[in-house]
Amino acid sequence: MKSKEFLSIVADAHSRRSWFCSLLPATLLFIAFFLVCSFLAPDYKERFTIEVFSDSLQNLKCKDQCKPNGSEFLPEAIVSKTTNLELRPLWGSPEKNEGSSVNLIAIPVGIGQKDLVNKTVTKFLSSNFVVMLFHYDGNVDEWKSFEWNHNVIHVSAASQTKWWFAKRFLHPDIVAQYSYIFLWDEDLGVESFDPERYLSIVQSEGLEISQPALDRIKSTEVHHQITTRWRGSIVHRRMYSRSCDENSSAPPCTGWIEMMAPVFSRASWRCVWYMIQNDLIHAWGLDMQLGYCAQGDRTKNVGVVDAEYIIHYGRPTLGGDANKTDVSADDQSSKRQHSTSTEILAPSHPTGHRADVRRQSYREFNMFKKRWKNAVEEDQCWVDPFQ
């Protein structure tokens, strides 16, 4: 009996061992699979998380790309956002200059003022400026006698002001390469003016909007006291009169220049260009608001450079008689209700169609004032930095 029981126990033990042995490989395989999965799962999860995060960042980056309107279907690197006024040859490489032109001067010109224009263009080209001439009389061919003729940009449109030209041909993206934009009238004398020294002063003084002072003795017309040269001074930023003192903080006492020979930094010109109204071609009233484009404190960033000065001859242009002494619409700045008798040093005498031009300028001045007032009232998000 005992032997049978023993045999039965041995047999059961053997069968259990056989069952265990047959189960062991499967168990080991399961354990191995579990361990492998346990080891690989975090890595897969991490890689999955990284890939999802990377995809999200990529999508966010793509959404944040500020592509110009109309270029959304192009790869970013092929989009050329700006341009310049460099003349290019039809074949071959352009001639190498000592340095690329980094500043621009644009002047409205008529053939009757070619003597003054020639001196100005010659001086600025020698300082490596890009020169752009706006031909308001439609006469382009007669300028071919000058050696520099093929080195400047010519734009022609009959009976248009420099502000009409500037709004259409000096878009900020077109002139983005240039550090400073000079937008001068044609009837200026530059014998005592050096463009490079002028810009050196502008940069050292931190002027975003400026003009050279006027020689009061030689100038035929000086419209505003603030534009006259201060002897022994490098720069002045304000004027003193019965209505202007050291505490004055608004134009025309400070933060103001005349529109005859303005010089704009790249940043200030981008702002000013947007403020020029497309249909108000005489730009009267614009001078009173230039301070908003001065990139900060207009009492510091707007000024008149005394050390480099010019002469204003006051020759007539649009609507005037070239044989009579008059003032052009572009020469004339806004000597309107903000000006006093002490600020207007030389009255003008309209002749011929000059009277019509003057009346139109006054109308545009009132229109601009109204538009500014309405814009301020309508824009609930705008805060006047000077109030």
Secondary structure, DSSP 8 states (H G I E B T S, - for coil): -HHHHHHHHHHHHHHHHHHHHHHHHHHHHHHHHHHHHHHHHHHHHHHHHHHHHHHHHHHHHHHH----TT-TTS-GGG-----------SSS-----SS---EEEEEEE-GGGHHHHHHHHHHHHHTT-EEEEEETTS--GGGGGSTTGGGSEEEE-TT--HHHHHHHH--TTTSTT-SEEEE--SSEE-TT--HHHHHHHHHHHT-SEEEEEE-TTT-S----GGGB--TT-SEE-B--SSS--TT--STTTBS---SSS-EEEHHHHHHHHHHS-TT-TT-TTGGGGGGGGSSS-HHHHEEEEEEEEEEE-----TTS-TTS----TTT----STT--TTT--S-----TTHHHHHHHHHHHHHHHHHHHHHHHHH-TT---TT-
